[in-house]
Amino acid sequence: MDPEAARNARDSLDLVFHMSNILDTGLDRHSLSVLIALSELGFNPEALAAVVKEFRRETPASSSVQSSAPSAP
């Protein structure tokens, strides 16, 4: 990738990350980068959003299971 294209990609990711923060999505730069790449490969953005929502729904359940497990003495 030439330096100009790399700078444009970085600037675009910065803009998307800023919009993500305004919308309070909770997505980090890496997650956004992966989602953008998948979208550019032709994955349906609505399906990607549904997957992110599903992961978020499952995460609290798995973290509560871990926190309720007895700790070692």
Jmol script that loads the backbone (N, CA, C; Angstrom):
load data "model"
ATOM      1  N   MET A   1       0.861  -1.179   0.000  1.00  0.00           N
ATOM      2  CA  MET A   1       0.000   0.000   0.000  1.00  0.00           C
ATOM      3  C   MET A   1       0.900   1.232   0.000  1.00  0.00           C
ATOM      4  N   ASP A   2       0.624   2.157  -0.897  1.00  0.00           N
ATOM      5  CA  ASP A   2       1.439   3.357  -0.948  1.00  0.00           C
ATOM      6  C   ASP A   2       1.126   4.264   0.248  1.00  0.00           C
ATOM      7  N   PRO A   3       2.038   5.176   0.588  1.00  0.00           N
ATOM      8  CA  PRO A   3       1.858   6.024   1.780  1.00  0.00           C
ATOM      9  C   PRO A   3       0.578   6.863   1.750  1.00  0.00           C
ATOM     10  N   GLU A   4       0.195   7.326   0.593  1.00  0.00           N
ATOM     11  CA  GLU A   4      -1.030   8.134   0.478  1.00  0.00           C
ATOM     12  C   GLU A   4      -2.268   7.299   0.783  1.00  0.00           C
ATOM     13  N   ALA A   5      -2.311   6.085   0.247  1.00  0.00           N
ATOM     14  CA  ALA A   5      -3.444   5.192   0.507  1.00  0.00           C
ATOM     15  C   ALA A   5      -3.494   4.792   1.975  1.00  0.00           C
ATOM     16  N   ALA A   6      -2.323   4.563   2.579  1.00  0.00           N
ATOM     17  CA  ALA A   6      -2.272   4.210   4.007  1.00  0.00           C
ATOM     18  C   ALA A   6      -2.781   5.365   4.858  1.00  0.00           C
ATOM     19  N   ARG A   7      -2.404   6.582   4.490  1.00  0.00           N
ATOM     20  CA  ARG A   7      -2.864   7.756   5.248  1.00  0.00           C
ATOM     21  C   ARG A   7      -4.364   7.934   5.101  1.00  0.00           C
ATOM     22  N   ASN A   8      -4.886   7.720   3.901  1.00  0.00           N
ATOM     23  CA  ASN A   8      -6.333   7.819   3.682  1.00  0.00           C
ATOM     24  C   ASN A   8      -7.090   6.766   4.477  1.00  0.00           C
ATOM     25  N   ALA A   9      -6.554   5.542   4.521  1.00  0.00           N
ATOM     26  CA  ALA A   9      -7.196   4.471   5.285  1.00  0.00           C
ATOM     27  C   ALA A   9      -7.195   4.810   6.775  1.00  0.00           C
ATOM     28  N   ARG A  10      -6.082   5.328   7.282  1.00  0.00           N
ATOM     29  CA  ARG A  10      -5.988   5.715   8.693  1.00  0.00           C
ATOM     30  C   ARG A  10      -6.955   6.840   9.013  1.00  0.00           C
ATOM     31  N   ASP A  11      -7.016   7.836   8.128  1.00  0.00           N
ATOM     32  CA  ASP A  11      -7.941   8.957   8.329  1.00  0.00           C
ATOM     33  C   ASP A  11      -9.393   8.481   8.318  1.00  0.00           C
ATOM     34  N   SER A  12      -9.708   7.563   7.421  1.00  0.00           N
ATOM     35  CA  SER A  12     -11.067   7.020   7.354  1.00  0.00           C
ATOM     36  C   SER A  12     -11.417   6.261   8.630  1.00  0.00           C
ATOM     37  N   LEU A  13     -10.473   5.451   9.118  1.00  0.00           N
ATOM     38  CA  LEU A  13     -10.716   4.707  10.357  1.00  0.00           C
ATOM     39  C   LEU A  13     -10.872   5.668  11.527  1.00  0.00           C
ATOM     40  N   ASP A  14     -10.083   6.739  11.562  1.00  0.00           N
ATOM     41  CA  ASP A  14     -10.224   7.739  12.625  1.00  0.00           C
ATOM     42  C   ASP A  14     -11.619   8.359  12.603  1.00  0.00           C
ATOM     43  N   LEU A  15     -12.115   8.667  11.411  1.00  0.00           N
ATOM     44  CA  LEU A  15     -13.449   9.249  11.275  1.00  0.00           C
ATOM     45  C   LEU A  15     -14.531   8.269  11.726  1.00  0.00           C
ATOM     46  N   VAL A  16     -14.420   7.016  11.302  1.00  0.00           N
ATOM     47  CA  VAL A  16     -15.395   5.994  11.703  1.00  0.00           C
ATOM     48  C   VAL A  16     -15.346   5.787  13.209  1.00  0.00           C
ATOM     49  N   PHE A  17     -14.144   5.784  13.797  1.00  0.00           N
ATOM     50  CA  PHE A  17     -14.008   5.607  15.243  1.00  0.00           C
ATOM     51  C   PHE A  17     -14.647   6.785  15.991  1.00  0.00           C
ATOM     52  N   HIS A  18     -14.451   7.976  15.480  1.00  0.00           N
ATOM     53  CA  HIS A  18     -15.068   9.158  16.093  1.00  0.00           C
ATOM     54  C   HIS A  18     -16.602   9.057  16.026  1.00  0.00           C
ATOM     55  N   MET A  19     -17.132   8.677  14.876  1.00  0.00           N
ATOM     56  CA  MET A  19     -18.586   8.508  14.740  1.00  0.00           C
ATOM     57  C   MET A  19     -19.082   7.409  15.677  1.00  0.00           C
ATOM     58  N   SER A  20     -18.310   6.344  15.798  1.00  0.00           N
ATOM     59  CA  SER A  20     -18.664   5.241  16.684  1.00  0.00           C
ATOM     60  C   SER A  20     -18.749   5.713  18.140  1.00  0.00           C
ATOM     61  N   ASN A  21     -17.811   6.567  18.529  1.00  0.00           N
ATOM     62  CA  ASN A  21     -17.827   7.107  19.894  1.00  0.00           C
ATOM     63  C   ASN A  21     -19.026   8.020  20.118  1.00  0.00           C
ATOM     64  N   ILE A  22     -19.358   8.826  19.128  1.00  0.00           N
ATOM     65  CA  ILE A  22     -20.522   9.713  19.246  1.00  0.00           C
ATOM     66  C   ILE A  22     -21.791   8.887  19.409  1.00  0.00           C
ATOM     67  N   LEU A  23     -21.874   7.783  18.671  1.00  0.00           N
ATOM     68  CA  LEU A  23     -23.045   6.905  18.742  1.00  0.00           C
ATOM     69  C   LEU A  23     -22.978   5.943  19.931  1.00  0.00           C
ATOM     70  N   ASP A  24     -21.890   5.995  20.677  1.00  0.00           N
ATOM     71  CA  ASP A  24     -21.695   5.175  21.875  1.00  0.00           C
ATOM     72  C   ASP A  24     -21.854   3.684  21.570  1.00  0.00           C
ATOM     73  N   THR A  25     -21.166   3.226  20.514  1.00  0.00           N
ATOM     74  CA  THR A  25     -21.259   1.821  20.126  1.00  0.00           C
ATOM     75  C   THR A  25     -20.410   0.916  21.016  1.00  0.00           C
ATOM     76  N   GLY A  26     -19.370   1.465  21.619  1.00  0.00           N
ATOM     77  CA  GLY A  26     -18.486   0.660  22.451  1.00  0.00           C
ATOM     78  C   GLY A  26     -17.486  -0.157  21.649  1.00  0.00           C
ATOM     79  N   LEU A  27     -17.409   0.059  20.359  1.00  0.00           N
ATOM     80  CA  LEU A  27     -16.471  -0.682  19.510  1.00  0.00           C
ATOM     81  C   LEU A  27     -15.110   0.006  19.507  1.00  0.00           C
ATOM     82  N   ASP A  28     -14.047  -0.789  19.604  1.00  0.00           N
ATOM     83  CA  ASP A  28     -12.706  -0.227  19.548  1.00  0.00           C
ATOM     84  C   ASP A  28     -12.241  -0.138  18.088  1.00  0.00           C
ATOM     85  N   ARG A  29     -11.089   0.462  17.894  1.00  0.00           N
ATOM     86  CA  ARG A  29     -10.570   0.646  16.529  1.00  0.00           C
ATOM     87  C   ARG A  29     -10.361  -0.685  15.814  1.00  0.00           C
ATOM     88  N   HIS A  30      -9.841  -1.663  16.544  1.00  0.00           N
ATOM     89  CA  HIS A  30      -9.575  -2.962  15.913  1.00  0.00           C
ATOM     90  C   HIS A  30     -10.878  -3.617  15.447  1.00  0.00           C
ATOM     91  N   SER A  31     -11.891  -3.603  16.308  1.00  0.00           N
ATOM     92  CA  SER A  31     -13.184  -4.193  15.932  1.00  0.00           C
ATOM     93  C   SER A  31     -13.772  -3.485  14.725  1.00  0.00           C
ATOM     94  N   LEU A  32     -13.715  -2.164  14.741  1.00  0.00           N
ATOM     95  CA  LEU A  32     -14.225  -1.399  13.596  1.00  0.00           C
ATOM     96  C   LEU A  32     -13.452  -1.737  12.326  1.00  0.00           C
ATOM     97  N   SER A  33     -12.144  -1.873  12.456  1.00  0.00           N
ATOM     98  CA  SER A  33     -11.313  -2.208  11.305  1.00  0.00           C
ATOM     99  C   SER A  33     -11.714  -3.558  10.717  1.00  0.00           C
ATOM    100  N   VAL A  34     -11.953  -4.538  11.584  1.00  0.00           N
ATOM    101  CA  VAL A  34     -12.365  -5.864  11.121  1.00  0.00           C
ATOM    102  C   VAL A  34     -13.731  -5.783  10.446  1.00  0.00           C
ATOM    103  N   LEU A  35     -14.661  -5.060  11.056  1.00  0.00           N
ATOM    104  CA  LEU A  35     -16.000  -4.937  10.478  1.00  0.00           C
ATOM    105  C   LEU A  35     -15.965  -4.227   9.120  1.00  0.00           C
ATOM    106  N   ILE A  36     -15.136  -3.214   9.004  1.00  0.00           N
ATOM    107  CA  ILE A  36     -14.996  -2.504   7.731  1.00  0.00           C
ATOM    108  C   ILE A  36     -14.423  -3.451   6.672  1.00  0.00           C
ATOM    109  N   ALA A  37     -13.394  -4.206   7.045  1.00  0.00           N
ATOM    110  CA  ALA A  37     -12.780  -5.136   6.092  1.00  0.00           C
ATOM    111  C   ALA A  37     -13.787  -6.192   5.631  1.00  0.00           C
ATOM    112  N   LEU A  38     -14.567  -6.725   6.567  1.00  0.00           N
ATOM    113  CA  LEU A  38     -15.578  -7.718   6.195  1.00  0.00           C
ATOM    114  C   LEU A  38     -16.636  -7.105   5.266  1.00  0.00           C
ATOM    115  N   SER A  39     -17.005  -5.879   5.560  1.00  0.00           N
ATOM    116  CA  SER A  39     -17.979  -5.187   4.720  1.00  0.00           C
ATOM    117  C   SER A  39     -17.424  -4.975   3.311  1.00  0.00           C
ATOM    118  N   GLU A  40     -16.151  -4.604   3.229  1.00  0.00           N
ATOM    119  CA  GLU A  40     -15.523  -4.398   1.925  1.00  0.00           C
ATOM    120  C   GLU A  40     -15.403  -5.705   1.145  1.00  0.00           C
ATOM    121  N   LEU A  41     -15.347  -6.833   1.858  1.00  0.00           N
ATOM    122  CA  LEU A  41     -15.294  -8.140   1.198  1.00  0.00           C
ATOM    123  C   LEU A  41     -16.662  -8.616   0.735  1.00  0.00           C
ATOM    124  N   GLY A  42     -17.701  -7.836   1.059  1.00  0.00           N
ATOM    125  CA  GLY A  42     -19.032  -8.168   0.566  1.00  0.00           C
ATOM    126  C   GLY A  42     -19.992  -8.699   1.612  1.00  0.00           C
ATOM    127  N   PHE A  43     -19.546  -8.785   2.883  1.00  0.00           N
ATOM    128  CA  PHE A  43     -20.467  -9.225   3.933  1.00  0.00           C
ATOM    129  C   PHE A  43     -21.551  -8.173   4.129  1.00  0.00           C
ATOM    130  N   ASN A  44     -22.746  -8.625   4.401  1.00  0.00           N
ATOM    131  CA  ASN A  44     -23.883  -7.742   4.603  1.00  0.00           C
ATOM    132  C   ASN A  44     -23.701  -6.955   5.905  1.00  0.00           C
ATOM    133  N   PRO A  45     -23.661  -5.606   5.855  1.00  0.00           N
ATOM    134  CA  PRO A  45     -23.473  -4.803   7.066  1.00  0.00           C
ATOM    135  C   PRO A  45     -24.563  -5.032   8.126  1.00  0.00           C
ATOM    136  N   GLU A  46     -25.789  -5.284   7.689  1.00  0.00           N
ATOM    137  CA  GLU A  46     -26.856  -5.546   8.658  1.00  0.00           C
ATOM    138  C   GLU A  46     -26.619  -6.872   9.372  1.00  0.00           C
ATOM    139  N   ALA A  47     -26.114  -7.860   8.650  1.00  0.00           N
ATOM    140  CA  ALA A  47     -25.800  -9.145   9.272  1.00  0.00           C
ATOM    141  C   ALA A  47     -24.634  -8.989  10.250  1.00  0.00           C
ATOM    142  N   LEU A  48     -23.634  -8.188   9.885  1.00  0.00           N
ATOM    143  CA  LEU A  48     -22.515  -7.938  10.797  1.00  0.00           C
ATOM    144  C   LEU A  48     -22.998  -7.251  12.070  1.00  0.00           C
ATOM    145  N   ALA A  49     -23.894  -6.287  11.926  1.00  0.00           N
ATOM    146  CA  ALA A  49     -24.454  -5.607  13.099  1.00  0.00           C
ATOM    147  C   ALA A  49     -25.207  -6.592  13.987  1.00  0.00           C
ATOM    148  N   ALA A  50     -25.939  -7.505  13.377  1.00  0.00           N
ATOM    149  CA  ALA A  50     -26.677  -8.512  14.150  1.00  0.00           C
ATOM    150  C   ALA A  50     -25.711  -9.418  14.915  1.00  0.00           C
ATOM    151  N   VAL A  51     -24.590  -9.769  14.311  1.00  0.00           N
ATOM    152  CA  VAL A  51     -23.595 -10.607  14.979  1.00  0.00           C
ATOM    153  C   VAL A  51     -23.003  -9.864  16.173  1.00  0.00           C
ATOM    154  N   VAL A  52     -22.677  -8.586  15.987  1.00  0.00           N
ATOM    155  CA  VAL A  52     -22.131  -7.788  17.098  1.00  0.00           C
ATOM    156  C   VAL A  52     -23.137  -7.722  18.241  1.00  0.00           C
ATOM    157  N   LYS A  53     -24.399  -7.494  17.916  1.00  0.00           N
ATOM    158  CA  LYS A  53     -25.436  -7.440  18.954  1.00  0.00           C
ATOM    159  C   LYS A  53     -25.553  -8.773  19.678  1.00  0.00           C
ATOM    160  N   GLU A  54     -25.486  -9.858  18.937  1.00  0.00           N
ATOM    161  CA  GLU A  54     -25.590 -11.184  19.551  1.00  0.00           C
ATOM    162  C   GLU A  54     -24.407 -11.454  20.475  1.00  0.00           C
ATOM    163  N   PHE A  55     -23.211 -11.096  20.053  1.00  0.00           N
ATOM    164  CA  PHE A  55     -22.038 -11.268  20.914  1.00  0.00           C
ATOM    165  C   PHE A  55     -22.198 -10.470  22.204  1.00  0.00           C
ATOM    166  N   ARG A  56     -22.730  -9.290  22.090  1.00  0.00           N
ATOM    167  CA  ARG A  56     -22.919  -8.464  23.291  1.00  0.00           C
ATOM    168  C   ARG A  56     -23.949  -9.068  24.222  1.00  0.00           C
ATOM    169  N   ARG A  57     -24.977  -9.683  23.666  1.00  0.00           N
ATOM    170  CA  ARG A  57     -25.993 -10.326  24.493  1.00  0.00           C
ATOM    171  C   ARG A  57     -25.413 -11.519  25.248  1.00  0.00           C
ATOM    172  N   GLU A  58     -24.517 -12.253  24.592  1.00  0.00           N
ATOM    173  CA  GLU A  58     -23.925 -13.435  25.201  1.00  0.00           C
ATOM    174  C   GLU A  58     -22.818 -13.099  26.192  1.00  0.00           C
ATOM    175  N   THR A  59     -22.116 -12.008  26.008  1.00  0.00           N
ATOM    176  CA  THR A  59     -20.974 -11.662  26.855  1.00  0.00           C
ATOM    177  C   THR A  59     -21.341 -11.504  28.326  1.00  0.00           C
ATOM    178  N   PRO A  60     -22.384 -10.758  28.696  1.00  0.00           N
ATOM    179  CA  PRO A  60     -22.698 -10.631  30.126  1.00  0.00           C
ATOM    180  C   PRO A  60     -23.008 -11.976  30.768  1.00  0.00           C
ATOM    181  N   ALA A  61     -23.660 -12.875  30.051  1.00  0.00           N
ATOM    182  CA  ALA A  61     -23.995 -14.183  30.602  1.00  0.00           C
ATOM    183  C   ALA A  61     -22.730 -14.976  30.890  1.00  0.00           C
ATOM    184  N   SER A  62     -21.770 -14.960  29.974  1.00  0.00           N
ATOM    185  CA  SER A  62     -20.548 -15.729  30.189  1.00  0.00           C
ATOM    186  C   SER A  62     -19.692 -15.115  31.285  1.00  0.00           C
ATOM    187  N   SER A  63     -19.685 -13.778  31.418  1.00  0.00           N
ATOM    188  CA  SER A  63     -18.884 -13.166  32.469  1.00  0.00           C
ATOM    189  C   SER A  63     -19.507 -13.392  33.840  1.00  0.00           C
ATOM    190  N   SER A  64     -20.854 -13.510  33.929  1.00  0.00           N
ATOM    191  CA  SER A  64     -21.475 -13.763  35.217  1.00  0.00           C
ATOM    192  C   SER A  64     -21.239 -15.204  35.650  1.00  0.00           C
ATOM    193  N   VAL A  65     -21.116 -16.117  34.701  1.00  0.00           N
ATOM    194  CA  VAL A  65     -20.805 -17.514  35.030  1.00  0.00           C
ATOM    195  C   VAL A  65     -19.402 -17.588  35.602  1.00  0.00           C
ATOM    196  N   GLN A  66     -18.474 -16.850  34.994  1.00  0.00           N
ATOM    197  CA  GLN A  66     -17.095 -16.874  35.473  1.00  0.00           C
ATOM    198  C   GLN A  66     -17.003 -16.246  36.857  1.00  0.00           C
ATOM    199  N   SER A  67     -17.715 -15.166  37.110  1.00  0.00           N
ATOM    200  CA  SER A  67     -17.613 -14.487  38.384  1.00  0.00           C
ATOM    201  C   SER A  67     -18.299 -15.257  39.498  1.00  0.00           C
ATOM    202  N   SER A  68     -19.249 -16.144  39.167  1.00  0.00           N
ATOM    203  CA  SER A  68     -19.926 -16.915  40.190  1.00  0.00           C
ATOM    204  C   SER A  68     -19.202 -18.208  40.519  1.00  0.00           C
ATOM    205  N   ALA A  69     -18.185 -18.548  39.744  1.00  0.00           N
ATOM    206  CA  ALA A  69     -17.430 -19.766  40.020  1.00  0.00           C
ATOM    207  C   ALA A  69     -16.601 -19.570  41.280  1.00  0.00           C
ATOM    208  N   PRO A  70     -16.488 -20.611  42.102  1.00  0.00           N
ATOM    209  CA  PRO A  70     -15.713 -20.468  43.334  1.00  0.00           C
ATOM    210  C   PRO A  70     -14.252 -20.205  43.023  1.00  0.00           C
ATOM    211  N   SER A  71     -13.640 -19.371  43.827  1.00  0.00           N
ATOM    212  CA  SER A  71     -12.247 -19.062  43.613  1.00  0.00           C
ATOM    213  C   SER A  71     -11.386 -20.041  44.389  1.00  0.00           C
ATOM    214  N   ALA A  72     -10.203 -20.281  43.894  1.00  0.00           N
ATOM    215  CA  ALA A  72      -9.291 -21.218  44.551  1.00  0.00           C
ATOM    216  C   ALA A  72      -8.756 -20.611  45.832  1.00  0.00           C
ATOM    217  N   PRO A  73      -8.563 -21.439  46.884  1.00  0.00           N
ATOM    218  CA  PRO A  73      -8.053 -20.909  48.175  1.00  0.00           C
ATOM    219  C   PRO A  73      -6.627 -20.478  48.106  1.00  0.00           C
TER     220      PRO A  73
END
end "model"
wireframe off; spacefill off
backbone 0.3
color backbone group
